Amino acid sequence: MIKKVLKWVAAGLALSVATLLFLYLNRSDPYGTIPGKRLRGEEVTEPIEDWSFANQYRRVHVEVRPSAPYSVNAGYFVDDGTLYISSAKSRWAQLLVQDPEMRIRVGDKLYRI
């Protein structure tokens, strides 16, 4: 009886791990502290002079390294219409130094920086 239960538990664990692995490998948007890949959204091409509209959102999403996209959730603040994104010693900031091309998603719109 115990062997049978253990087999079902092992099968359930294996299925859970396989599902999580599949979801992780096929992610696009970042989830919590787990980085994502290429961000989705409507791309805005005109330059933004005043980022004050971003204050209505809790977080922005940052995508760096277009050749192998890496995206994260990021904290930010807007001061006098200028957007500042906190990076500290984050991985995405290190990647940005290597390749300065970057996109930011605010709400459902993407902005090239």
C-alpha positions in Angstrom: 0.0 0.0 0.0 2.7 2.5 0.9 4.7 1.6 -2.2 1.7 2.4 -4.3 1.1 5.8 -2.6 4.8 6.6 -3.0 4.7 5.8 -6.7 1.7 8.3 -7.1 3.5 10.9 -5.1 6.7 10.5 -7.2 4.6 10.6 -10.4 2.9 13.8 -9.2 6.2 15.4 -8.3 7.7 14.5 -11.7 4.7 15.9 -13.5 5.0 19.1 -11.4 8.7 19.5 -12.2 8.1 18.9 -15.9 5.3 21.5 -16.0 7.4 24.1 -14.2 10.4 23.5 -16.4 8.2 23.8 -19.5 6.7 27.1 -18.3 10.1 28.4 -17.3 11.7 27.7 -20.7 8.7 29.1 -22.6 8.2 32.3 -20.6 8.2 35.7 -22.2 7.3 38.3 -19.5 9.2 38.3 -16.2 7.4 36.8 -13.3 8.2 38.2 -9.9 12.0 37.9 -9.5 12.3 35.3 -12.4 13.6 37.1 -15.5 11.7 36.8 -18.8 12.6 37.0 -22.4 11.3 39.3 -25.2 8.6 41.6 -23.9 5.3 41.8 -25.7 3.2 44.9 -26.3 2.5 47.7 -28.7 5.7 49.5 -29.6 5.7 53.3 -29.5 8.2 54.9 -31.9 8.1 58.6 -31.1 10.4 59.8 -28.3 8.9 60.5 -24.9 9.6 63.9 -23.4 7.5 63.6 -20.2 7.2 60.2 -18.4 4.8 61.4 -15.8 2.1 59.1 -17.2 4.2 56.2 -15.8 3.2 57.1 -12.3 -0.1 55.3 -12.6 1.8 51.9 -12.7 3.5 50.1 -9.9 6.4 48.7 -12.0 8.0 48.9 -15.4 9.4 46.0 -17.3 12.9 46.4 -18.7 14.3 44.4 -21.7 18.0 44.5 -22.6 20.3 42.5 -25.0 18.0 42.2 -28.1 20.2 39.4 -29.5 19.1 37.2 -26.5 16.4 39.2 -24.8 16.5 39.4 -21.0 13.7 41.2 -19.2 12.9 42.0 -15.6 10.4 43.8 -13.4 11.9 47.1 -12.1 11.1 49.7 -9.6 11.2 53.3 -10.8 10.3 56.9 -10.1 9.5 59.9 -12.2 11.1 63.3 -11.3 10.2 66.4 -13.3 9.1 64.2 -16.2 12.3 62.1 -16.3 12.0 58.4 -15.7 14.6 56.8 -13.4 14.8 53.0 -13.1 16.5 51.4 -10.1 19.2 48.9 -11.0 21.7 48.6 -8.1 24.0 45.8 -9.1 21.5 43.9 -11.2 22.2 41.5 -14.0 20.2 43.6 -16.5 22.4 46.7 -15.7 25.5 44.6 -16.5 24.0 43.5 -19.8 23.1 47.1 -20.6 26.7 48.1 -20.3 27.6 45.5 -22.9 24.8 46.4 -25.3 23.1 49.8 -24.7 20.0 48.9 -26.6 17.0 48.7 -24.3 13.2 48.6 -24.3 10.9 49.6 -21.5 7.3 48.5 -21.1 5.0 50.8 -19.2 1.5 49.3 -19.0 1.0 47.5 -22.4 3.2 49.8 -24.5 6.9 49.4 -25.3 9.4 52.2 -25.6 12.8 52.1 -27.1 15.5 53.9 -25.1 
